[in-house]
Amino acid sequence: MAELADRGATWGSALSVNAFAAIRSIGFEPVGQVFGAAGYPLIATAAVSCPRTATPSLVPGASARVTGWSGSAARIAQALYDGYRTAIDRMTGECSDLGGHGIVGATLQVTETPGDSFTAATVAFKVIGTAVRAQGCPPLARPFTTELSGPDFAKLLMDGWVPAGIALGISVAGLHDNLVTTSSGPWGTGNAEVPTYTDLMTYVRHDARSRLEQTVRALGADGAVMSAMTLHVRSDECRAHPGRTDHFAEAVITGTAVARFARRRKAAPAPRLAVLSLDPNDAKPVR
């Protein structure tokens, strides 16, 4: 397929006119639209055991213990990470087949499809982007990926930065209702905050950011620019303790890891502004 691109074969893209013009302005050209997908049974990303049965970890400064990346929470987090990563890797493989150096404008989407009497419920991970190639450059061992648009990608390179890859930070934590949580809820205190539920959401957000930083370091990048951060909380009937409830919080942060390759260019001096005096005998340029 790379040979077809070299011979001037037609290509498709997910770029807008502005994005197309932006990548062309910095020496890149699109070589084709690329796609990656992965499907999992929904049970893979659903709680299957009470989080109370797993080893808890203490949230810094929190008043309750929640479970992060252990037991049922670990299975949910790992399934989410595997789904995202598999879809991205497959998209990257298509980029390599087209002879591209990287992918811009990648969009990630997760869709849950309920089951029926004939099919099982599934969760689908999909990612689509545009493969691009730098004119006159040899192939890369692994193409870069970024969620940045064409204009933002161009701005990044012009400022001395290069995308290293899509970075993910995923965390899932679970909390089993007990006498502490239920007694501090609306039945005991009215319409008031339940600290343990707040701790649950605070924990996953903090943990997801930490895992994002680990991904950035693993990619050899200096930092990351964020594109999306989602936080979902759901409640399931506890399978280990009938009549009780398990709460799960899921945080997903996506962004582009970036590395510096050149120092920022010095800004050009401001142009001179000529101002003429109304007095014809005293006309002088003013800087």
N, C-alpha and C positions, 0 to 999 in steps of 0.2 A: 504493500500500500504506500510505503514511502517512495517507491519508484514512480508510482502514478503521480504523486504530488510533485516529484522532480520534473516530470514531463508536462506539468501545467494542467493536470486534471482538475476538474471542478471540485470545490470543497463547500462544506456547510459550516455554519457557526451559530452560536447563541448570542452573538454580539449585536449591540445596537450600532447605528451609524457613528455616533460619537466614540464608542468603544473601539470600533474598527479603525477609525482615523487616529485614535490615541496610540494604539499599539504600533501602527505603521509609522508614526512620527518618531519612535525610538528604535526603529530597525527590526521590528518583529512583523510576522505575517501569520494569519490563521491557516491551519492545515486541515481542520475538520472539527466537527462536533464529537465529543466523547461522552460516554455514559458508563456508569457502573451501578450494579444493584445486588442486593442480597435479601433473601426472604427467610424468616424464622417462624416457627410455630409460636403463637402468642404465649404459650405456657413458659417459654424460655425466658420471657421478660416479665413474668408475673411471680409474685411471692408464692412459695410453696411450703414454707414453714414459719413458725412463729419467731420473730426476731429476738424474743426474749431467751430463746434456747441457744442463741449464738453468744460468743464472747463479746461483751460490750466494751466500748472505748469511751473514755471520758472526754467530752467536749471542753476545750479550754474556756474557763469562766462560766460554764453552763451549770444549771442546777439539776440536770437529769442526765441519765446515761442513755445513749442511743447507739445503735449498731451501724458501723460503716465498713463496707467491704469485708464482711464476714457473714457466714450463714446464707440465708435467703437473699439478703441485700447484695452480697458478693455475686451471686448468680445473675441477678438483674443487671448489675453494673457491667459484668463481664460480657453478657449477651449484647448489651447496648454498644459497648466498645468494639466487640467483634463485628457487629453489623455495620457500624460506621466505617471501620477500618477496611473491611472486605470490599465494600462498595467503592471506597476511594482507591484502593489498590487495583481494582478491575478497571476503573476509569483511567488510572495512570498507565496500565498496560496497553489500553487502546491508544493512548498518546504516543507511547514508544513505537507501536506498530505503524503509526502515521509519520514517524520521523520527527515528532515534536520535541521541543526542549522543555515545555511546561504547559500548564493549564491555567487559564484565567477565568474569572467569573463563575467559579464552581458554586453550585447551589445544592444544599443538602436537604433532604426531605424524608421524614419518617411517617408512614401511614399504617394505621391499624385497620384490618379488615375483619369484621365479625364473622364467625363461622355459622354454618347452618347444618341441616341434617345430613348433608352430603360432603361438605368441606370443613376443615378445621380452621379456626381463627388464626390469622397470620399477622405479622408485623413486617413491613417492607422498608428497606433502607435504599434510597435512590440518590444519586448524585450525577449532575450533568454540568459540563463546562465546554470551553473551546480550547483545543490544543493549538499552541502557537510555536513558531520556530524563529530563531534569530538568524538573520541572513549571514552566511559565511562562517558559522560556528559549527564545530564538531558535535556529535551527539553526546548527551550527558548519560552518566551511568544510571541515574534515576531522574526523570523529569520532576520539576518543581510543581507544586499545586498551590493555588491561592483562591480564596473567595473574593478577592478584590476585583472590582470592575476594571475595564480597560483603562479609563482615565486615571483611576487610583493606582493601578499597576504602573502606568507611565510616570506618575508623580513620584512613586516610591523609587524607581530606578534613577530618575533625574536627580533625586536628593541623596543618592549614594547608598541605597539599600536594595537588597534583593530578597525575594520570598524564598524560604527554605522548605515550606510545606504547610499543609493544614494541620493545626494543632488542636487537640481535643482534651478537654478536662471533664471527666464524668464521675459522678459520685452518687451513690444511693445509700440511704440510711433508713432503718426501721425502728419503730417504737411501739411497744405493746401497752395498751391501756391497762392501768392498774389503779389501786385505790388513790395513789398520789395524783395521777392525771385526771381521773374522773371527779375527784372531790374538789379539784381546783378549777373545774369547768363551770359552765353557766348554771348548773343546778345548785352549786354551792356559793357562787360569788356573783351571780347575775351576768350581765354582758361585760365580761372582763377578760383580760389576756390570760391564756394558759401558758405559763412559762415553758413547760416541757415541749409543747408544740412549737413554740418559737425557737427553742434550742435545736429542735430537729431540723428546721429550715436553715438556721444559721450554720449548723454543722455541715450540711451537704454543700452549701455555697462556698464555705471556707475550704473544704476538702477538694472540691472541684477545681478551685483556683490553684491549690497546691499541686494537683495532678497535671493541670495545664502547664505549670512551670516546669515540671519534670519532663513533659513532652517537648517543650521548647529547648531544654538543655540537651535532650537526646538527639534533636535535629541539628545541634551545633549552632543554634541561632542566638542572637543577643536579646531578643524580646519578642513580643507579639502584639499585633493589632487585632482587637476583638471585632467579631461580626455579629455574634448572637449569644445570648445567655438565657436559658429557659429553666424554670423551676416549677415542677409539678408535684402536687401532693395528692395522694389517694388513700382511701381506707378500704380494707378488706376484712371480711369476717375471719377471725382467728381459727385456723384449722386445728390447733393444738388445745385451745380452750374455748369450746362452744359458748356462744353468748357474749364473747369479748371481741374486741376490735384491734386490728393491727394497722398502723399508719406508716406509709412509706413516702419519703420525699426523694425526688430525683432531680438532680441539677446537671445540666449539660452546657458547657461553654465551648464555643468554636471560634477559631480565629486563624490568622496567618502568622506563622513564625517568620521573623525577618532577621537578616544578618547584614551588617555594614560591610561594603566593599570599597568605599571611597569616602573621603571627607566631603562635607557639604561645600558646594561652591559658594564663593563670596558673592554677596549681592552686588549687582551693578550699581554704580553711583547714580543718584537721582539726576535726571536731566535738568539743565539750566532753564529757568523760566524768565523770559525777557519781559520786563514791564516798562512801558513807555510813560514818561511823565506827560501831563497835559500841557506843560509849558514847552513849546517847541524849541526853546533855547536851552533846555535842561533835560534832554532825553538821554538816559543812561540805563544800560542793562543791569538788572538786579538779580543776584544769585539766590 
